[in-house]
């Protein structure tokens, strides 16, 4: 039997204290004598410290899953061990999970753990993972059918219970559906699956998450964490504009893991940067931290996630999760992060004012034949400025098949070119645009079979079409191999980068899988390869000699003031 939070809600109603705030005596005069003052002073000091602004650029946070709460926080010894881990990792905020995989944590244990961490000076919020909560989806079995009324009611009861304990609750990234059961099919009617899931998940968010939580606790703030597989959002009911408007904050999944792994989808490390910056453009001030985990990583790949998350601008970093990070299997990852925290904090103070070629991905757009192509372009050393709206004011922009989701794309593109813009087109998009009569004046947009890159004048602007073979240079196969640079590919990559260098800092001579992150007058360069790299950066007219302002993992600026020396998985920032 799952608790609906009724008893806890009644306790809240009869109490002046919020579930998020410890009680403090309003009459401090009772504590002015000797022992009483000594007893209350530590609590007042903790409250003062919590209210003071943090001097850190990056705040570290972790989660105790519902299973961690049950197994590790139900005894005083377990709570002390958890606190020691938090202090060792400089954790300043923890999330205590109420529900996951059909398990609802015990209310008494949650309260004891919540109060224990608060008294230790650590912020505490709640979490819900909407997994195995009832009738499963016909697709991914761990997630739910949200057309089902019993599931909706169960979901509402979970959030009533969570809100009775916490003022802030984050939702892990399983809050979606890919169900096609008879209930869903009947409710969908003539709508497409995308249209139906869009409406369904917005309604369930409003009626079965936010409404029940705020009915119990008007102070309740709910954070929705978006998963890193953003090219599938439109197929599973993540509607980032509507849901971001509904929820109080959003979080970003920056998990990328070992790029050679087919199990994890051969993820590119640049994906964490691209998604964080893209969602930041949608969420604005609502955009919170980045979230990654140790799965499918060694210490180096785990740290790639950390560097990229901080480079993207995340001021809060969520480490999933306590139970894994203390296990022998992932202790090396936790140790590597702990040792790098001072460097990551120093990097966090340098990031901002991101620059790059605008990369247009409309909300809910399908990738067509080019999934995650912008992640690959970033791994070619081509810096991108992700945007969900057409970049009409940009001097240069990159367009892929995503753009076809925008019904006004062709006239927008034509105006962009007539205004003197430079449009970088993927081969797939160029093929789809080739027969559009509105662009006929620019000539054929089909990339010749004998060429890897083609440039053409278009009105007052320019079109640059590049072959699918270039982004494929970044892919790591299951045997840890990447495509070799033939003379033709090398020349085409150089020509593409040279065109990009007119608009943003890049490297003309770095191998694939070295990424460039321009930030105002500074530029960060990250070597994601397993080999040492020597390369240079073009800073758009600035003096050729650079000044090193930050380096990690052995990266260094050579004595010539120009050459960057980057060991595997290393990072440098120059200006």
C-alpha positions as CSV (number, residue, x, y, z in Angstrom):
1,X,0.0,0.0,0.0
2,X,1.4,3.4,-1.0
3,X,0.9,6.3,1.4
4,X,-1.0,9.2,0.0
5,X,0.6,11.6,2.4
6,X,-2.6,12.4,4.2
7,X,-1.2,12.1,7.7
8,X,1.9,14.1,6.9
9,X,-0.3,16.7,5.2
10,X,-2.4,17.1,8.3
11,X,0.7,17.5,10.3
12,X,1.8,20.3,7.9
13,X,-1.5,22.0,8.1
14,X,-1.3,22.2,11.9
15,X,2.3,23.3,12.0
16,X,3.8,26.8,11.3
17,X,7.0,25.2,10.1
18,X,7.5,24.4,6.4
19,X,8.8,20.9,5.5
20,X,11.9,22.6,4.1
21,X,12.6,24.9,7.1
22,X,13.7,23.9,10.6
23,X,11.9,25.5,13.5
24,X,13.7,28.2,15.3
25,X,12.4,29.7,18.6
26,X,10.9,33.2,18.0
27,X,11.8,34.1,21.6
28,X,15.6,34.2,21.7
29,X,15.6,35.5,25.2
30,X,15.2,32.0,26.5
31,X,18.7,31.2,25.2
32,X,20.6,34.1,26.8
33,X,22.0,32.2,29.7
34,X,25.1,30.0,29.6
35,X,24.2,26.5,28.5
36,X,21.1,27.4,26.6
37,X,23.0,30.0,24.5
38,X,25.7,27.4,23.7
39,X,23.0,25.0,22.6
40,X,21.3,27.4,20.2
41,X,24.4,29.2,18.8
42,X,25.4,26.3,16.4
43,X,22.0,26.2,14.9
44,X,21.9,30.0,14.4
45,X,25.4,29.9,12.8
46,X,24.2,27.2,10.4
47,X,21.2,29.3,9.4
48,X,23.5,32.3,8.8
49,X,25.9,30.3,6.7
50,X,23.0,28.9,4.7
51,X,21.7,32.4,4.0
52,X,25.1,33.7,3.0
53,X,26.0,33.7,-0.7
54,X,28.3,30.9,-1.8
55,X,31.9,31.8,-2.8
56,X,32.1,28.8,-5.0
57,X,31.5,28.9,-8.7
58,X,30.2,25.4,-8.7
59,X,28.0,23.7,-6.1
60,X,28.2,19.9,-5.8
61,X,25.0,17.9,-5.1
62,X,24.1,14.3,-4.9
63,X,21.0,12.0,-4.7
64,X,20.0,9.3,-2.3
65,X,17.7,7.1,-4.3
66,X,14.7,5.5,-2.6
67,X,16.8,2.4,-2.2
68,X,19.7,4.4,-0.8
69,X,17.3,6.0,1.7
70,X,16.1,2.5,2.8
71,X,19.5,0.9,2.8
72,X,21.9,3.7,3.9
73,X,19.9,6.3,5.8
74,X,17.7,4.3,8.1
75,X,20.3,4.0,10.9
76,X,22.4,6.6,12.7
77,X,25.6,4.9,11.5
78,X,24.4,4.9,7.9
79,X,23.6,8.6,8.1
80,X,27.0,9.4,9.6
81,X,28.7,7.5,6.8
82,X,26.6,9.4,4.2
83,X,27.5,12.7,5.8
84,X,31.2,11.8,5.8
85,X,30.9,11.1,2.0
86,X,29.2,14.5,1.5
87,X,31.9,16.3,3.4
88,X,34.7,14.5,1.5
89,X,33.1,15.4,-1.8
90,X,32.2,18.9,-0.8
91,X,28.5,18.2,-1.3
92,X,26.4,21.2,-0.2
93,X,23.0,19.9,-1.2
94,X,21.4,16.4,-1.2
95,X,18.2,15.1,-2.7
96,X,16.3,12.4,-0.8
97,X,14.2,10.3,-3.1
98,X,10.6,9.5,-2.3
99,X,9.9,6.9,-5.0
100,X,11.7,4.8,-7.6
101,X,11.2,1.4,-9.2
102,X,8.0,0.7,-7.3
103,X,9.6,1.5,-3.9
104,X,8.3,4.3,-1.8
105,X,10.7,5.4,0.9
106,X,9.5,5.3,4.5
107,X,8.2,8.7,5.8
108,X,9.9,8.4,9.2
109,X,13.3,7.6,7.6
110,X,12.9,10.5,5.1
111,X,12.2,13.0,7.9
112,X,15.1,11.7,10.1
113,X,17.5,12.0,7.1
114,X,16.2,15.3,6.1
115,X,16.6,16.8,9.5
116,X,20.0,15.2,10.0
117,X,21.4,16.7,6.9
118,X,19.9,20.1,7.7
119,X,21.4,20.1,11.1
120,X,24.8,19.4,9.5
121,X,24.4,22.5,7.3
122,X,23.5,20.7,4.1
123,X,20.5,21.8,2.0
124,X,17.9,19.1,1.4
125,X,15.3,18.6,-1.3
126,X,13.2,15.7,-2.5
127,X,13.3,13.6,-5.7
128,X,10.8,11.4,-7.6
129,X,11.8,8.8,-10.3
130,X,8.5,7.9,-12.0
131,X,9.6,4.3,-12.7
132,X,7.5,1.1,-12.2
133,X,4.6,3.1,-10.7
134,X,1.8,0.9,-12.2
135,X,0.7,-0.2,-15.6
136,X,3.8,-0.1,-17.8
137,X,4.2,1.4,-21.3
138,X,4.1,-1.0,-24.2
139,X,7.5,0.5,-25.2
140,X,10.1,1.0,-22.5
141,X,8.7,-1.2,-19.7
142,X,10.2,0.8,-16.8
143,X,8.1,3.8,-17.7
144,X,4.3,4.2,-17.3
145,X,1.2,4.4,-19.4
146,X,-0.1,7.9,-18.4
147,X,-3.4,7.4,-20.1
148,X,-4.2,4.9,-17.4
149,X,-6.3,6.6,-14.7
150,X,-4.9,4.4,-11.9
151,X,-1.4,5.4,-12.9
152,X,-2.4,9.1,-12.8
153,X,-3.9,8.7,-9.4
154,X,-0.8,6.9,-8.1
155,X,1.4,9.6,-9.5
156,X,-0.7,12.3,-7.8
157,X,-0.4,10.4,-4.5
158,X,3.4,10.2,-4.8
159,X,3.7,14.0,-5.3
160,X,1.3,14.7,-2.5
161,X,3.5,12.6,-0.2
162,X,6.7,14.2,-1.5
163,X,5.4,17.7,-1.1
164,X,4.4,17.0,2.5
165,X,8.1,16.5,3.2
166,X,10.0,18.9,0.9
167,X,9.5,22.3,-0.6
168,X,11.6,21.4,-3.6
169,X,11.3,18.2,-5.6
170,X,13.2,17.1,-8.7
171,X,11.8,14.6,-11.2
172,X,14.3,12.2,-12.7
173,X,14.3,11.8,-16.4
174,X,11.8,8.9,-16.8
175,X,8.8,11.1,-16.9
176,X,7.8,10.3,-20.4
177,X,5.7,7.7,-22.3
178,X,6.1,5.7,-25.5
179,X,3.0,3.6,-24.8
180,X,0.7,2.4,-27.6
181,X,-1.7,0.3,-25.7
182,X,-5.4,0.1,-26.4
183,X,-6.2,2.8,-23.9
184,X,-3.7,5.2,-25.5
185,X,-4.8,4.3,-29.0
186,X,-8.4,5.0,-28.2
187,X,-7.6,8.3,-26.4
188,X,-5.3,9.4,-29.3
189,X,-8.0,9.2,-31.9
190,X,-7.0,11.0,-35.1
191,X,-4.0,12.8,-33.5
192,X,-0.5,11.7,-34.3
193,X,1.4,10.0,-31.4
194,X,3.5,13.1,-31.1
195,X,0.5,15.3,-30.8
196,X,-1.2,13.0,-28.3
197,X,1.8,12.6,-26.1
198,X,2.4,16.4,-26.1
199,X,-1.1,17.0,-24.8
200,X,-1.0,14.1,-22.4
201,X,2.2,14.9,-20.6
202,X,1.4,18.6,-20.3
203,X,-2.0,17.7,-18.8
204,X,-0.5,15.0,-16.5
205,X,2.2,17.5,-15.4
206,X,-0.5,20.1,-14.5
207,X,-3.1,17.8,-13.0
208,X,-1.2,14.9,-11.4
209,X,2.2,16.5,-10.4
210,X,2.0,20.3,-9.9
211,X,-1.6,20.5,-8.8
212,X,-1.5,17.7,-6.1
213,X,1.9,18.9,-4.8
214,X,0.9,22.5,-4.4
215,X,-2.5,21.6,-2.9
216,X,-0.6,19.9,0.0
217,X,2.2,22.5,0.1
218,X,1.7,25.8,-1.6
219,X,5.5,26.5,-1.3
220,X,6.3,23.4,-3.3
221,X,8.7,24.0,-6.3
222,X,9.1,21.2,-8.8
223,X,12.1,20.7,-11.1
224,X,11.9,18.7,-14.3
225,X,15.1,17.1,-15.4
226,X,15.4,16.6,-19.1
227,X,17.3,13.5,-20.3
228,X,20.3,13.8,-22.6
229,X,18.6,12.0,-25.6
230,X,17.1,15.2,-26.9
231,X,16.5,13.9,-30.4
232,X,13.8,11.6,-29.1
233,X,11.9,14.2,-27.0
234,X,9.1,14.6,-29.7
235,X,8.6,10.9,-29.7
236,X,8.2,10.4,-26.0
237,X,6.2,13.4,-24.8
238,X,8.9,15.8,-23.6
239,X,7.6,19.2,-24.7
240,X,10.4,21.5,-23.6
241,X,8.7,24.9,-24.2
242,X,5.4,24.0,-22.6
243,X,6.8,21.9,-19.8
244,X,9.5,24.5,-19.0
245,X,6.8,27.1,-18.8
246,X,4.9,24.9,-16.3
247,X,7.7,23.8,-14.0
248,X,9.5,26.0,-11.6
249,X,13.0,25.0,-12.8
250,X,14.6,22.6,-15.3
251,X,17.7,20.4,-15.0
252,X,19.8,19.1,-17.8
253,X,21.1,15.6,-18.4
254,X,24.8,15.9,-19.4
255,X,25.6,12.2,-19.3
256,X,27.7,11.0,-22.2
257,X,29.8,8.1,-21.0
258,X,32.2,6.0,-23.1
259,X,31.8,7.1,-26.8
260,X,32.8,3.6,-28.1
261,X,29.9,2.0,-26.3
262,X,26.9,0.9,-28.6
263,X,24.9,0.3,-25.4
264,X,25.1,4.0,-24.6
265,X,24.6,5.1,-28.2
266,X,28.2,6.2,-29.1
267,X,27.6,9.5,-27.3
268,X,29.8,12.5,-28.1
269,X,31.1,14.5,-25.1
270,X,30.1,17.7,-26.8
271,X,26.4,16.7,-26.4
272,X,26.4,17.8,-22.8
273,X,27.5,21.3,-23.8
274,X,25.1,21.5,-26.8
275,X,22.1,20.4,-24.8
276,X,22.8,22.6,-21.8
277,X,23.3,25.7,-23.9
278,X,20.2,24.8,-26.1
279,X,17.9,24.3,-23.0
280,X,19.4,27.4,-21.4
281,X,18.2,29.4,-24.3
282,X,14.7,28.0,-23.7
283,X,14.6,28.1,-19.9
284,X,16.6,31.2,-19.2
285,X,16.7,31.8,-15.5
286,X,14.8,28.6,-14.8
287,X,17.8,26.5,-16.0
288,X,19.5,24.9,-13.1
289,X,22.3,22.4,-13.1
290,X,23.8,19.6,-15.0
291,X,23.3,15.9,-14.0
292,X,25.6,13.0,-14.9
293,X,26.5,9.5,-13.6
294,X,29.4,7.1,-13.6
295,X,27.8,4.4,-15.7
296,X,29.7,3.3,-18.8
297,X,32.8,5.3,-17.9
298,X,36.2,5.0,-16.5
299,X,37.7,7.8,-14.5
300,X,38.7,9.8,-17.6
301,X,35.4,9.5,-19.4
302,X,33.6,10.3,-16.1
303,X,35.6,13.5,-15.8
304,X,34.9,14.4,-19.4
305,X,31.3,14.8,-18.3
306,X,32.4,17.1,-15.4
307,X,34.6,19.4,-17.5
308,X,31.9,19.7,-20.2
309,X,29.1,20.3,-17.7
310,X,31.1,23.2,-16.2
311,X,32.2,24.5,-19.6
312,X,28.5,24.7,-20.5
313,X,27.8,27.0,-17.6
314,X,26.2,24.8,-15.0
315,X,26.7,26.3,-11.6
316,X,25.2,23.3,-9.8
317,X,26.4,19.8,-10.6
318,X,24.3,16.8,-9.7
319,X,26.2,13.6,-9.1
320,X,24.0,10.5,-9.6
321,X,24.0,8.8,-7.1
322,X,25.4,8.1,-3.6
323,X,24.8,4.3,-3.7
324,X,26.8,4.0,-6.9
325,X,29.6,6.4,-6.0
326,X,30.5,4.6,-2.8
327,X,30.5,1.2,-4.5
328,X,33.9,-0.4,-5.4
329,X,32.9,-0.3,-9.0
330,X,32.8,3.5,-9.2
331,X,35.1,4.7,-6.4
332,X,37.8,5.7,-8.9
333,X,35.3,8.1,-10.6
334,X,34.4,9.6,-7.3
335,X,38.1,10.0,-6.3
336,X,38.9,11.6,-9.7
337,X,36.2,14.2,-9.2
338,X,37.1,14.9,-5.7
339,X,40.7,15.6,-6.7
340,X,39.6,17.8,-9.6
341,X,37.0,19.9,-7.7
342,X,39.4,22.9,-7.1
343,X,40.2,23.0,-10.8
344,X,36.5,22.7,-11.8
345,X,35.6,25.5,-9.5
346,X,38.4,27.7,-11.0
347,X,37.1,26.9,-14.5
348,X,33.5,27.8,-13.4
349,X,34.7,31.3,-12.6
350,X,36.0,31.7,-16.2
351,X,33.1,30.4,-18.3
352,X,30.4,32.7,-19.9
353,X,29.9,34.9,-23.0
354,X,29.8,31.8,-25.2
355,X,30.4,32.4,-28.9
356,X,30.0,30.2,-32.0
357,X,28.1,29.6,-35.2
358,X,24.4,29.6,-34.5
359,X,23.1,26.0,-34.6
360,X,19.3,25.9,-35.2
361,X,17.3,23.1,-33.6
362,X,13.6,24.0,-33.3
363,X,11.7,22.6,-30.4
364,X,10.3,19.1,-31.0
365,X,12.2,18.8,-34.3
366,X,13.0,15.4,-35.8
367,X,16.7,14.8,-36.8
368,X,15.7,12.9,-40.0
369,X,18.8,11.1,-41.2
370,X,21.1,13.2,-39.0
371,X,20.7,12.3,-35.4
372,X,22.8,14.3,-32.9
373,X,24.7,15.9,-35.8
374,X,25.5,19.1,-34.0
375,X,27.2,17.0,-31.3
376,X,29.5,15.7,-34.0
377,X,30.1,19.1,-35.5
378,X,31.2,20.4,-32.1
379,X,33.7,17.5,-31.9
380,X,35.2,18.7,-35.2
381,X,36.4,21.8,-33.4
382,X,33.5,23.9,-34.8
383,X,32.1,25.9,-31.9
384,X,28.3,26.2,-31.9
385,X,25.8,28.5,-30.4
386,X,22.6,26.4,-30.0
387,X,19.3,28.0,-30.5
388,X,15.7,26.9,-30.7
389,X,14.6,30.0,-32.7
390,X,15.6,30.9,-36.2
391,X,18.9,32.9,-35.9
392,X,17.9,35.8,-38.1
393,X,20.4,38.2,-36.6
394,X,23.4,35.9,-36.7
395,X,26.2,36.5,-39.3
396,X,26.6,32.7,-39.7
397,X,24.4,29.8,-38.9
398,X,24.5,26.0,-39.3
399,X,21.3,24.2,-40.4
400,X,20.5,20.5,-40.5
401,X,17.4,18.5,-41.2
402,X,15.9,19.7,-37.9
403,X,15.2,23.0,-39.6
404,X,12.5,21.4,-41.8
405,X,10.3,21.2,-38.7
406,X,9.9,25.0,-39.0
407,X,7.2,25.7,-41.6
408,X,8.7,29.1,-42.3
409,X,12.2,27.9,-42.6
410,X,12.7,28.3,-46.4
411,X,11.5,32.0,-46.5
412,X,13.5,32.7,-43.3
413,X,16.6,31.1,-44.9
414,X,16.1,33.1,-48.1
415,X,15.9,36.4,-46.1
416,X,18.9,35.4,-44.0
417,X,21.0,34.9,-47.2
418,X,19.6,38.1,-48.8
419,X,20.8,40.0,-45.6
420,X,24.3,38.7,-46.2
421,X,24.4,35.7,-43.8
422,X,26.5,32.6,-44.3
423,X,24.5,29.4,-44.1
424,X,26.3,26.1,-43.4
425,X,24.1,23.3,-44.7
426,X,24.4,19.6,-43.9
427,X,24.3,17.3,-47.0
428,X,21.0,15.8,-45.8
429,X,19.3,19.2,-45.5
430,X,20.8,20.4,-48.8
431,X,19.3,17.4,-50.5
432,X,15.9,18.1,-49.1
433,X,16.1,21.8,-50.2
434,X,17.4,21.2,-53.6
435,X,14.1,21.1,-55.5
436,X,12.5,23.9,-53.6
437,X,11.5,26.5,-56.2
438,X,11.9,29.4,-53.8
439,X,15.7,28.7,-53.7
440,X,16.1,28.0,-57.4
441,X,17.9,31.3,-58.0
442,X,20.8,30.1,-56.0
443,X,21.4,27.1,-58.3
444,X,21.6,23.4,-57.4
445,X,21.9,22.7,-53.7
446,X,22.9,19.0,-54.3
447,X,26.4,18.3,-53.2
448,X,28.3,16.9,-56.2
449,X,29.4,13.3,-55.6
450,X,33.0,14.1,-56.3
451,X,33.1,16.9,-53.6
452,X,33.1,17.0,-49.8
453,X,32.4,20.7,-49.5
454,X,30.8,23.2,-51.9
455,X,30.6,27.0,-51.6
456,X,28.2,29.2,-53.6
457,X,27.0,32.8,-53.5
458,X,23.4,33.2,-52.5
459,X,22.0,36.7,-52.8
460,X,24.2,38.9,-50.6
461,X,25.3,35.9,-48.6
462,X,26.9,32.5,-49.0
463,X,25.9,28.8,-48.8
464,X,28.4,26.2,-47.7
465,X,27.3,22.6,-48.0
466,X,29.4,19.9,-46.3
467,X,29.4,16.1,-46.7
468,X,28.1,13.6,-44.2
469,X,31.6,12.2,-44.2
470,X,32.9,15.0,-42.1
471,X,30.8,14.6,-39.0
472,X,31.3,10.8,-39.3
473,X,35.0,11.5,-38.6
474,X,34.1,11.9,-34.9
475,X,32.4,8.6,-34.4
476,X,34.1,6.0,-32.2
477,X,33.1,2.5,-33.1
478,X,32.6,-0.5,-30.7
479,X,36.3,-1.5,-31.3
480,X,37.4,2.0,-30.2
481,X,38.4,3.1,-33.7
482,X,37.6,6.3,-35.6
483,X,37.7,7.0,-39.3
484,X,41.1,7.9,-40.7
485,X,41.7,11.3,-42.3
486,X,42.4,10.8,-46.0
487,X,44.0,13.7,-47.8
488,X,40.6,14.6,-49.3
489,X,38.9,14.6,-45.9
490,X,41.7,16.5,-44.3
491,X,41.5,19.2,-47.0
492,X,37.7,19.5,-46.8
493,X,37.8,19.7,-43.0
494,X,40.4,22.5,-43.2
495,X,38.3,24.4,-45.7
496,X,35.2,24.1,-43.5
497,X,37.1,25.2,-40.4
498,X,38.7,28.1,-42.4
499,X,35.2,29.3,-43.3
500,X,34.0,29.0,-39.7
501,X,37.1,31.0,-38.5
502,X,35.6,34.1,-40.2
503,X,33.0,34.1,-37.4
504,X,34.3,32.2,-34.4
505,X,37.5,30.9,-32.8
506,X,38.4,27.4,-34.0
507,X,41.5,25.3,-34.7
508,X,42.6,24.6,-38.2
509,X,45.0,21.8,-37.4
510,X,43.5,19.9,-34.5
511,X,42.4,16.3,-35.2
512,X,38.7,15.3,-34.8
513,X,37.5,15.0,-31.2
514,X,39.2,18.1,-30.1
515,X,36.5,20.7,-29.2
516,X,36.8,24.5,-29.1
517,X,34.7,26.7,-26.8
518,X,35.0,30.5,-27.5
519,X,34.0,32.6,-24.5
520,X,34.3,36.3,-25.2
521,X,38.1,37.1,-25.5
522,X,39.0,33.6,-24.2
523,X,38.8,30.2,-25.8
524,X,38.8,26.8,-24.1
525,X,40.2,23.8,-26.0
526,X,39.4,20.2,-24.8
527,X,41.1,17.1,-26.0
528,X,38.6,14.3,-25.8
529,X,41.0,11.8,-27.6
530,X,43.2,9.1,-26.1
531,X,46.3,10.6,-27.7
532,X,48.4,13.7,-27.0
533,X,47.6,16.6,-29.4
534,X,49.5,19.7,-30.5
535,X,47.4,22.3,-32.2
536,X,46.7,26.0,-32.6
537,X,43.6,28.2,-32.3
538,X,42.4,31.0,-34.5
539,X,41.0,33.9,-32.5
540,X,39.6,36.0,-35.3
541,X,42.1,38.7,-35.8
542,X,43.6,38.7,-32.3
543,X,47.4,38.6,-31.9
544,X,48.8,35.1,-32.6
545,X,50.5,34.9,-29.2
546,X,48.3,33.6,-26.5
547,X,48.2,33.8,-22.7
548,X,47.4,30.7,-20.7
549,X,44.7,31.5,-18.1
550,X,43.8,27.9,-17.1
551,X,45.0,24.4,-17.6
552,X,44.1,20.9,-16.4
553,X,45.5,17.4,-16.7
554,X,48.9,18.5,-18.0
555,X,47.7,20.8,-20.8
556,X,50.1,23.7,-21.4
557,X,50.8,26.6,-23.8
558,X,54.2,26.0,-25.4
559,X,57.0,28.6,-25.1
560,X,56.3,29.9,-28.6
561,X,53.0,31.4,-27.1
562,X,51.0,29.7,-29.9
563,X,51.1,25.9,-29.7
564,X,48.7,24.2,-27.4
565,X,50.0,20.9,-26.0
566,X,47.1,18.7,-24.8
567,X,47.6,15.3,-23.3
568,X,44.6,12.9,-23.5
569,X,41.4,14.2,-21.7
570,X,43.0,17.6,-21.0
571,X,41.8,21.2,-21.1
572,X,43.3,24.6,-21.6
573,X,41.9,28.1,-21.6
574,X,43.8,30.9,-23.4
575,X,43.2,34.5,-24.2
